[in-house]
Amino acid sequence: MRNPSKPDLVVGIDLGQTCTGVSYVNLSSGADTVRWVQKWPGRAQACENKVPTVLVYPHGSTRPSSWGFLAESKMEQRPEYGSTKEWFKTLIDPDCFEKQQSVDPQNTPSSYSEVQGWCRDYLGLLYEHIKLKLSPELGSTAWEDAEIEFLFSVPTTWKPYPGVENFRSLIGQAGFEGPLNAKHSVTIGLTEAEAAAVHTSTENAGVFRERDLLLICDAGGGTTDLSTLRVTDTAIGVLTLQQVDVVQGANVGSAAIDSDFMDFAENRLRDADQSQPLNLDIQETVYEMMKAREFQNIKCEHGAPDETPMFSLVIPGLSHSYSNPAVNIERGEMLMSKEDLRRFFDKQLQKLFRSIDMQLQNLNRTLPDENVSYLVLSGGLSQSVYVQDQLKARYGNGSDLHPNAQFIQVRIAPDPQLAVCKGLVADRLRKLNAGQSVIGWRCCRASYGIVCKEIYDKQNPGHVGREIKKDSRDGKTYVLRSVECAENEKGEPVSIDSPIKHEFMRKVDLADSIRAFPTEVVVSYDEKDRLPHFAGPDTGVQKLCDIESDLSSADEDEFKKKNRRLWQFSQAYYQVKYQIKVLIGPADLRFELWFNGKKLSKDKPIKVEWASPTASSVPALQSPPPPLIHEDGILKPKKSAWKLGRKTSGGSNPASP
């Protein structure tokens, strides 16, 4: 029987650069076994763990005719029929799209709206297939009436805005949320490395010991995500993890190997065509060669003990009578050596080594007396025997490359292709069953702050030259556009299960009917010892979003009236105190409005408007100011610590010794 306090279905979705995985748990049946979708259109008689992230659009049409395995059929792949859209996942992040467009404009979509359209269409078709396959699991409950949670992972390289918020919007537009699915919810669950860590710790709980440091490397199709976590609890059968360093990511993956192969094959065929015409569309031909099972099998098995020194790949459309020994083409097939393939892998491995080295160096600076116990590999690229061997040779077997990794063990995550989508569901299950997430604490990826005003002090050198304004209600002069850092700064731990709370006090004229109060949220990616304390040009502060707190539904009798006595000659006003709770997710921020101990949920009282991304420089900054609290958007000195006191429900700060 289903527990009424739990959803009917929890679905984890790992949208990948090359393939997409979907796992789920059917709580409506009372079970908590994590399963995954294995039946896909175009593979009805086979079990496939993932489905290709591919679409085909007929020429002249804005709607795809096929997706997934169906899009790879010969009929759909005819050049005269339509165009294939793939490898677009990383381009969902506008920063990545702009960078790619500047580096390779010829092979990048002409507009960002095209990428959004492909993603929305693919997610829409994926949603319909999930609905088709999982609806029967609900028994007599209609799909629209079931409580379903959809959890999505994101790369660590994506920022809350614009990357994550744009992705969230596309998910909703694709049908996962909306008025027809009022009981369905969408959550950006974990970054890909975090989800892989959860899956590994859940499946291999008996392997790790308390205080072990795990460096998780999720190497997929388009991106590689790294996260370092400490095992903090092994008492309840599944591990509890604490993130000890900011997650990192790099554009390293198996799709780049495919791309390098196509460049290699195109050069080979063009050389052949010069001396002995092929009569082929060479670009279409090399694409078909890359997608063919022959090359994909050779790529996946690279490094295996029985690997042959030479490979033979069929050239689609070329007669078996064609041979050109000068360019290694025999009987309509292209010959390629193991060394040729290895060069494609080595190019990605060098980037991967740099990322892992950087993570280990950062750890050695922050935790100089600790050693990393395990390097855990997940994702499609990590399935390669060659990749595994190279990582073991560099970091395992007593390597002295890094002082904190001399005794590291390299392990492969169970089901490495499914580690991310299964980890998403496992983490949610843990929260539903035990009341806490597997990863109890994570490190902030950036420092967040709120633009306020503070009382002007002519003795404070930080106030010199700043914009000031006198408040007619209290007669005090204030410095404008100061920044109060949020409770947690970049690199510091934040509880997954306890939001950060900010107290606000606003002054409202008695005759003023406005009860919606704006707050500007800003972000800095500088290190915490270099954080700016006011927002302005060249300070390194970027505007993240504007949030509007609507207290129109609050009881005005609970507002405090000030300056109402006859002897008080200043202007009378209401003093309104309220609280904003900030939930810092793996890659995003969520806000809740609380007044007088109650959450205001009517008509979404927190309105968020995200700012357009802008570049900023890194300034040289002054030392920290006195401790501060909010009052009418004002910063006031506080007697205790500099930052707002940490508010968590039980437990101690794991950063403390």
N, C-alpha and C positions, 0 to 999 in steps of 0.2 A: 504494500500500500504506500501511496505517496505521502510524504510528510508535507502538510499544508504550508509550513514555513519555508519550504524549498521550492525552486522552480521545477517544472516538468522536465525540461531538457536544458542541458548546458552544452553548447557547441563551441569548439575551439577551431579557429581558422587561421592558417598560416599561408597568406598570399605570397608566393615566391616569385622570383625573377623568371625561373624556368618552369616550375611546377608548384601546385597548390595542394595542401593537405587539409583534411577536415576530420577532426575527432569529436566524440560526443559521449555523454553519459545520460542514460534515460532514468531519471530519478522518479518519474511517475510510476515505474514498475517496482520501486523499492530497491533497485540494484544500484551499485556504485562502481561498476566495472567500466573502465574507459575503453571504448571501441572506436573504430574509424571507418570512414566510407571507403569501400574498395571496388564498388561497381560504378562505372562511368559510361556515358554515351560513347559508343564506338569500341567499347571493350566489355560488352555484356557477358561474354563467356569467360572472361579472365578476371583475376583479382589484381588490381593495381592500387598501390598505396597512395599515389598522388595522381593528379590530372594536370596535363600541360597548361601553362598560362599562355594560351594562344587563342587568337580570334582570326576569322577570315571575313572580309567585307567584299561583297560583289562590287565590281566597278560601277560607280554611279549611285551606290546605295550607302546610306548612313546607318543601316542596321546590319549586324553580322548575320551571316548565313550558317555559321558553325563555330564551335568552340571546343577546346580540349582536344581529345583524341580525334574527334570528327574533323577538326580543322586540319589534321595532318594527312587526311586521305588524299589519294592522287587526284580525285575529281576536284576537291576544294583547292588543291595546290596548283592547279593549272594557271599559268601567268595570264592567259587571256580571260580567265573567269573573274579573278579578284586579287586582292592584296592581303598579305598576312601581317598581323600586328602581334608582336611579342616583345619580350625583354623591356617592358614599359614600367615595371614595378618601381624601380629606383627613380624614374622620372616623375613619379607622383610628388616627390619633394621638389618644390620650385627651385630651391638652391641648386640641387643636382641637375635639374633640367637646364637652368641657365648656364651652368658650368659646362655641361655636355654640348650645348648649342654653340658655345664659344670655341670649344676645342674641336668639335667635329660637326659643323653645321650641315654637311651633306647627308649624314646618316642620322640626324636628329629631327624629330617632327617639327614642322614649321611653327606650330603654336602650342602653348601649354593646354589650351582647351581641347586639342585633339587627344592628348594623353588622358585628360579627365574623362573624355567620352569613352575611350577604350576601357579604362578601369571601371567606369560605371556599367558599361555593357557587360563586361566579363563578370563582375560581381552580381549583376542581375541574373545572368544565366546560371551562375553558381548557386545563387539563392533558390531559384526554381528547382534545381536538381536536389539540393538539400531537403527542400520541402517534399519533393516526390519520394525520396528515399526514407525520410524519417517520420513522415506523417503516420504511416502504419504502426509505428512504435508507440503511438499515443493512445491506441485503442479507440474508445468511443469519444474521446475529446477531439474536437475540431482543431486544426492547426491554428486558426485565428484566435481560438479561445484558450489555447495553452500558454502557460508562462514559460517563455523561452529566453535564455540569455545567450547572446552571441559575443564571444570573446575574440578579439583580433590582436595579433602581435604586430610590432613595428620594428624597423631597424634602429639601432642605437644612434645612427647618424642623423635621424630626423629630429628637428626641434618641435616644441609644442605648437608653435605657429611659425610658418604656415604649413609645414609638412603634415603633422598629425591632425590638425583641425581640418585641413583639406581632405585628407583620407577619411576622417570621420563623416564629413559631409557627403562624400561619394558613397559610402556604405549605406547611409540613410536613403539617398536617392535611388539606390539599387533595389530597395524593397525590404531591407532588414529591419527598418523602422518605418513608422508612418501611421496615419489614422486607421488604416485597415488592420494594423498589427499593434494595437494599443498595449497588448500584454507582452510584447517582445521588447527587449532592450539590447543596446549595443554598448560594449565597454572595450576600450583599448586596454587589454589586460596586462601584458608584460612585454618587455623588449625580447627579441629573439634569443639572445644569450641567456637572459633570466629564465625564460620558459624552458630552454634546454637544460639549465641547471636544475630546475624543479623536477623535470622528468628523470634526469639521471639520479638525483637524490631519492626520488620515490621508488625507482626500480632497483637501485643498488644501495639501499639504506644500510645494509650490513657491511659494506666495504669501507665506509668512511668512519672516522673517529671524531670525537668532540675536539674542536679547535683546529682541525685540519683546514688548510687553505686550498680552495679549488679554483683553478683558472679555467674558465669555460670558454671554449673557442667554437662558435657556431659558424662554420664555413659553408655557405649555401651557393645558390646560383649566381646572385649578383652582389651580395654583401657578406662580409665576415664581421661578426659581433663578438666582443670580448667582455667578460665580466669576472671579477674575482670575488669569491664569497667564502665566508668562514662558517664551518659547522658549529652551531651553538648549542644544539640540543639533540640527543639521540634517544631520549627516554620513551618516546611514544610510538616507536615503530617507523615513523617517517622523520627525516631530518628537519631541523629548523636552520635556516641559513641567514646570515647577515652579510650584506654587501660591504666590502671594505675599501673599494676604490670606485671612482667614476667610470661608468661603462664607456667603452670605446668601440668604434666601428671603422671599417675601411671598405672601399669598393674593390673587394677581392672575391672571386668566385668562379664557378665552373663555366658560366656563360662567356667569360673572357677567353677561356681555352677554346670554346667553340668558335668565337670570333677570330682568334689567331689562326685556327685551322682553316677557316674560310679564306683568310688573306693568303695563307700558304698555298692552298689549292688553286686559288684564282691566279696567282703568279705562275704556278706550274702550268695551268691550262693556257694561259695567254702566251707563254713561251712556246708551248706546243702548237698553238694556233698560228703563230708567226711562221713556223717552218713547215707545218702541215695542217691546213685548215681543219677545224673540228666541226664547223657548221652547227654550233650550239650557242644558246644564250648562256654565256659563261657565268654570270652572276646567279642566275636561277639554278644552274647546274651545281655550283659549289654549295648553294644553300641546301639543295636536295641531298648532296653527299653528307653534309654536316648532320642533317636530321635523320639520315638512314640509321637503322639498327647496327649496321656494320661498324660505323665510326663510333657510335655511342657505346657499344659493347667494348670496343678496343680501348676507349677512353676510361671506362669504368674499371677495366681489368688491368690497367697499366700498373706495372710493378709486381704483378703476380709471378710466382716462381716458374710457371709454364708459359710465360709470355714469349712469343716468337720474335726474332730480331727484325723481321720485315712483315709489313701488312699489305694487303691488296684490297683496294676499295673500288667498287664498280662506279664507273662514270655514267650516270643516267643519260640515255639517248645516244650514246656513242657505240658504234658498231664494234663487235668483237674482232673484226678484221683490222681495226686500227691499232697500230703500234708505233711508238716513237721513243726508242731506247735512250735518246739524248736527254729526255726529260722524265725518264722512268715511267713511261706508259706502255703497257703490254696487253694486247688482246682486249682493248677497251677498258682496262683497269689501271688505276694509278697506284704505283708502289710507294710506300712511305716507311721509313725506318723507325725503329724504336727511339733512336736519338732525336729524330725530328719531333716526335710527340713529346718527348721529355722536355724539350726547349719550351713548349707551351706551358707545361706544368711548372717548370723552374721560374718562369717569369712571374707567375702568381705566388709561388712559394717565397720568392724574395720579398714581395710585399707583405706576405703573411708573417714572415720572420721579423720584419721591421715592426709590425704592429705588436707582436708578442713580446719582442725585446723591449719596446717602449713601456708596455704594461708591467713587465717585470722590473724595469728600472724605476718606474714610479712607485711600485710597491716597496722596493728596497729603500727608497727615500723616506716613505711614510711609516714603514714597519721594518726598520733595519735589523731587528733581532729575530725575525720570523722567516720561515721557509715555506715555499709553496709545495704542497704534498702531491697534488695531482694536476695534470693538464688533461682536461676532458674534451674530447672531440665529438662534435655532432654536425649535422648538415650533409648535403649531398657530396660536396667536395671531400669531406673527411672520410668517405667510404673508399676512396682510392687507396690501394695498398701502397702505392708509391708515396703519396702524401703522408700516410701514417709512418712509413719507414723513415722518411726524411725528418719528420718532427721528432721521432724517437732518437734518431742519430744526433740531432742538434741539441735537444733538451733532456733526453733521458740518459740512462746508463752512466750516471755519475758525471755528467758534463759539468765543467767548471766555467762555462760561459757567463753564468750569472751566480753570484754568491748565495742568493736566496732560492736557487733552483737546482742545487747540486744533487738532491735526493728525490727529484720529481719523478713521478710515475705517469706515463702516458696511457690513458684509457679511452676506449671508444664507447660512446653512449649507446645504450640499448636502442634499437630501431632508430638509427641516427637521422634517417629521412623524416621520421614522424616526431622527433623529440620536441619540436616547438609546439605543434598543435596539441600533442598529448600533455605537454607541460602546462599549457594554458588551462586545460580542464582539470588536471590534477591539483593545481594551485587553488582553483575555485572550490573544488571538492573539500580540500583541507579547511578552507575558510568556513564553508557551510557546516562541516562536521565538528570541527574543533574550535571554531571562533577566531582563528588567526591564520594568516597566510604562511606558506612555506618560507618565503623570504620575509622575515619579520622587520628588517631595517634595510633601507637602501640609501646610497649616497646621492646627494643632490647633484644634478648635472650642471646646474647654474645657480647663481645667487639671484633671488627675487626680492623686490622691494616695492614700497608704496610711496608715491609722491605726496608730500605733506608740507605744512609750514611749521616753522619753529620760532620761538620768541627771539627777537633780535637782541644780540649782545655785542655792543660796540668794541668790547675787549677781545672778541673772538676773531682771529685773523681769517677764519673760513667764511665770515660774513661780509668781509670787505668786498665792495663792488657788486654785491648781490642785490637783486630786486627786493624791496621791502614794501610793506603796506600796513597802515594803522586800522585796527578793528574798532568801529564806532561803538560796539556793544560793550567792550571791556576796556577800551582806551589803550590797549597794548599794541606795540609794533611787532610785526612778524616778518621773517625772511621767507620768501616763497620758493617753491620747487626744491625743497630739501628731500632727501631720500632716506627713508628708514628701512634698513635691511630686514627681510623676513627672518623668522626664527632660525631658519637653517640656511647656511651659505654653501657655496660650491664645495663639494668634497665632504661635507658633514653628513652624519647619518640622520635619517628621518624615519619615523615609524610608519610602516605601511598601513597599520590599522588605527592610527590616531591622527586626526587632522591637526594642522597648526591653527591656532585661534588668535584672532586680532580683535581687540576691543576698540570701538570707535565712539566718539562723542561729537555730535553736531549741534550747532546753534541755529534755531529756526525762528524767524520773526513770527509773532502771534498771528499776524494777518496773512502770513504766507501759506498758501494751500499746497505747495510743493512738498512732497514727502519722499522724493526719489533723490538719492545722494550719489554723486559720481566719485569714483576713485580710480586713479591711474596706476596701473601696475607696470613696473619696469623690470628689466633683466640685465644682468651683466655676466659675461663669461670669463671675466678676469679672476685671478686667484683671490682668495678671501682677504689676504693682507694688502691687496691693492684696490679694494673696492672704493668707488667714489661715494660721496655723501651728498651730492646734489645733482640734479638733472640739467644738462645743458650741452651745448655744442662741444665736441671733442672731450667729453668726460668718460666715454666708454659705456654710457648708459643707453640702452635701447628700450623704446616703448614696446611693451608686450601686448597690452590690451587695456581697454576701459571697462570697468565693471560698474553697474548702476544698481544700487540697493534701494528697492522700492518698499517703503514701509507704509504705504497707503492703507494696507489692511490691518495695521496695528492700532490698538485702542489709544486714542489721543489722551485719555485720562491717565495713562501710564507714563506720559511725557512729564518731565519735571519743569515747572515754571520758575524762571529766574528773574530777579529785579522787579518783583511784584509788590514790594513794600513801599509805603509812601516816602520813606526817607532814602530810598534807592533811586537816584535821579537818572541812572543809565537806562537805556532802552530795554524794555521787558522782552523776554524771548523764552522759547522752549529749549530745554536741554534734552536731547535725544541720544540715548546710549543703545548701541546695538553691537552685534558680533558677526564677523565674517570668518567662516571656517574654510581653510584652504586645504584641499586634498591633493598632495603632490603625488602623481602617478609615475609610472616608469618613464613616460615620455610626454605627459601632459599635466594640466592643472584643472581642477574642478573647484567651484565655489558654492558655499551654502550661506544663507542669511539667517541669523538667529536674533530674536528679540525677546527679552524678558524670559530667557530659558526655553523658548519654543522656536522650532524651525518654521520659518515662513515659506510655505510651498505653493501658495495660491498664485496661479498665473506666472510662474517662473520669476520670483521677485529679484533674482540676480540676473541681470542682462549683461552679456559679455560681447564686446565689440573688439575684435583682434586688429592690431595695428599692422600696417604694411611693413615688411622687413626692410631694415636699412643697415648698411655697414657702419661700423664704428671703429675708431682707433683706440689703442691701448694707452691711457695716460699714465703719468707718474702721479701718485695720489698721496694725500696727506694722511696722518695717523687718525685712528678712530675717534669719533666724538664721544661725549658722555652718553650714558644709556638713555633711551628714548621711549615714550609711549605716545599713542594717538589721542588727540583731543581736538575735535572739530577740524580734522585734517591737520592738527598741530603736533609738532614734536616737542615733548617736554622732558627735562632731565628726570631720570629715575634713580633711586637710591641704591639699587642692587646692581646686578650685572649689566653689561652693556646691552646685550640682546634681551628680548622678551624672554621670561622664564619658560623653559621647556614644559609643555603640558602634555603628558601622556597618561593613559589609563593603565597604571601598574607597570612594574619593571623599571629597570635602571637604564641609563644611557649606555649602550654597548661601547661607545667610544671611550668611556672612562676606564681607567685601569682597574 
